[in-house]
Amino acid sequence: MLQRMFIGFGILLIGLCVTWVSANAGLGIQAPDITNQTWLNSERLHLADLKGKVVLVEFWTFGCHNCRNVEPYVKRWHQADADQGFVVIGVHSPEFSHEREIENVKRYIKEHDIRFAVPIDNDFSTWNSYGNRYWPAMYLIDKQGVIRYVRIGEGGYQETERLIQSLLLQKS
């Protein structure tokens, strides 16, 4: 019985370590560009052209309950800080087949008044270049294009907002 408990605990620790490592693997590296061809609410953006701005790349899909819970915060940050050099790019990476249909994504964006750039990542090319594995996931990129923070899932809103404000205050 004790041996099974130790094995279970060990498996849990390994799972937590793998999750932590994958969630923090991109910290301190240059953020990969977003290569998707289809963009909603914006022309195609290149991270190289956004140097001097703070960028939040969020991986989401409209059918994800957790993504919907994060959405009001991302929209509020975009609205409050866009004029200070903050850019939100909401990479839509579908989980289910109906989320791949661009008209469904457009309808959701309109109904939910999403105003930030939304590249369509149906082939998961951007998802894979970031090594992402979760919905929602947020990558906060500094003015030099380096990933400074990764947030997986819901929560941490105050911490994320503090980091956004801190990065906005830094010199380019």
MOBELMO-V499289 format. One record per helix or strand of 3 or more residues. SS is the DSSP state (~ for helix, > for strand). FROM is the first residue (numbers start at 1). LEN is the number of residues. If there is no record, write none. Layout:
SS,FROM,LEN  SS,FROM,LEN
This chain:
~,2,23  ~,47,4  >,54,7  ~,65,20  >,86,7  ~,97,4  ~,102,10  >,117,4  ~,125,5  >,137,5  >,146,7  ~,157,13
